[in-house]
Amino acid sequence: MKTALLIRNIYLEGFRNLGSFMVRNYFKGFMWFTMSMFSIVVYAFLFRVFTGFAFD
């Protein structure tokens, strides 16, 4: 019985901080993706402005 409780505690300790680790890395990746998409939009807009695109 003591062995089962020790295995249960090891299992719970292993997955206790996994959620925050996964969430933190998800938001880091999402931040880089968002910044790259925003920079592409800014580049495209500035390219159109400097090449004389008519915004009609």
C-alpha positions as protocol buffer text, in pm:
chain_id: "A"
residue {
  index: 1
  type: MET
  ca { x: 0 y: 0 z: 0 }
}
residue {
  index: 2
  type: LYS
  ca { x: 285 y: 235 z: 81 }
}
residue {
  index: 3
  type: THR
  ca { x: 438 y: 171 z: -262 }
}
residue {
  index: 4
  type: ALA
  ca { x: 112 y: 262 z: -436 }
}
residue {
  index: 5
  type: LEU
  ca { x: 93 y: 589 z: -241 }
}
residue {
  index: 6
  type: LEU
  ca { x: 453 y: 672 z: -331 }
}
residue {
  index: 7
  type: ILE
  ca { x: 385 y: 606 z: -700 }
}
residue {
  index: 8
  type: ARG
  ca { x: 73 y: 823 z: -678 }
}
residue {
  index: 9
  type: ASN
  ca { x: 271 y: 1108 z: -521 }
}
residue {
  index: 10
  type: ILE
  ca { x: 546 y: 1083 z: -783 }
}
residue {
  index: 11
  type: TYR
  ca { x: 281 y: 1092 z: -1057 }
}
residue {
  index: 12
  type: LEU
  ca { x: 109 y: 1397 z: -906 }
}
residue {
  index: 13
  type: GLU
  ca { x: 440 y: 1583 z: -858 }
}
residue {
  index: 14
  type: GLY
  ca { x: 540 y: 1511 z: -1217 }
}
residue {
  index: 15
  type: PHE
  ca { x: 225 y: 1664 z: -1363 }
}
residue {
  index: 16
  type: ARG
  ca { x: 170 y: 1946 z: -1111 }
}
residue {
  index: 17
  type: ASN
  ca { x: 378 y: 2211 z: -1292 }
}
residue {
  index: 18
  type: LEU
  ca { x: 324 y: 2075 z: -1642 }
}
residue {
  index: 19
  type: GLY
  ca { x: 20 y: 2296 z: -1700 }
}
residue {
  index: 20
  type: SER
  ca { x: 197 y: 2623 z: -1630 }
}
residue {
  index: 21
  type: PHE
  ca { x: 497 y: 2507 z: -1835 }
}
residue {
  index: 22
  type: MET
  ca { x: 274 y: 2424 z: -2132 }
}
residue {
  index: 23
  type: VAL
  ca { x: 70 y: 2744 z: -2100 }
}
residue {
  index: 24
  type: ARG
  ca { x: 383 y: 2957 z: -2068 }
}
residue {
  index: 25
  type: ASN
  ca { x: 538 y: 2804 z: -2380 }
}
residue {
  index: 26
  type: TYR
  ca { x: 209 y: 2828 z: -2571 }
}
residue {
  index: 27
  type: PHE
  ca { x: 185 y: 3199 z: -2502 }
}
residue {
  index: 28
  type: LYS
  ca { x: 551 y: 3252 z: -2596 }
}
residue {
  index: 29
  type: GLY
  ca { x: 492 y: 3082 z: -2929 }
}
residue {
  index: 30
  type: PHE
  ca { x: 170 y: 3270 z: -2984 }
}
residue {
  index: 31
  type: MET
  ca { x: 348 y: 3599 z: -2909 }
}
residue {
  index: 32
  type: TRP
  ca { x: 619 y: 3525 z: -3170 }
}
residue {
  index: 33
  type: PHE
  ca { x: 359 y: 3423 z: -3427 }
}
residue {
  index: 34
  type: THR
  ca { x: 155 y: 3738 z: -3361 }
}
residue {
  index: 35
  type: MET
  ca { x: 459 y: 3965 z: -3383 }
}
residue {
  index: 36
  type: SER
  ca { x: 570 y: 3805 z: -3710 }
}
residue {
  index: 37
  type: MET
  ca { x: 224 y: 3843 z: -3864 }
}
residue {
  index: 38
  type: PHE
  ca { x: 206 y: 4206 z: -3746 }
}
residue {
  index: 39
  type: SER
  ca { x: 549 y: 4282 z: -3893 }
}
residue {
  index: 40
  type: ILE
  ca { x: 442 y: 4134 z: -4228 }
}
residue {
  index: 41
  type: VAL
  ca { x: 133 y: 4357 z: -4229 }
}
residue {
  index: 42
  type: VAL
  ca { x: 337 y: 4668 z: -4143 }
}
residue {
  index: 43
  type: TYR
  ca { x: 592 y: 4582 z: -4412 }
}
residue {
  index: 44
  type: ALA
  ca { x: 318 y: 4533 z: -4675 }
}
residue {
  index: 45
  type: PHE
  ca { x: 150 y: 4861 z: -4578 }
}
residue {
  index: 46
  type: LEU
  ca { x: 475 y: 5060 z: -4586 }
}
residue {
  index: 47
  type: PHE
  ca { x: 572 y: 4899 z: -4917 }
}
residue {
  index: 48
  type: ARG
  ca { x: 241 y: 5013 z: -5068 }
}
residue {
  index: 49
  type: VAL
  ca { x: 276 y: 5364 z: -4923 }
}
residue {
  index: 50
  type: PHE
  ca { x: 631 y: 5415 z: -5052 }
}
residue {
  index: 51
  type: THR
  ca { x: 563 y: 5271 z: -5400 }
}
residue {
  index: 52
  type: GLY
  ca { x: 273 y: 5508 z: -5459 }
}
residue {
  index: 53
  type: PHE
  ca { x: -21 y: 5269 z: -5433 }
}
residue {
  index: 54
  type: ALA
  ca { x: -352 y: 5454 z: -5471 }
}
residue {
  index: 55
  type: PHE
  ca { x: -574 y: 5376 z: -5172 }
}
residue {
  index: 56
  type: ASP
  ca { x: -909 y: 5445 z: -5338 }
}
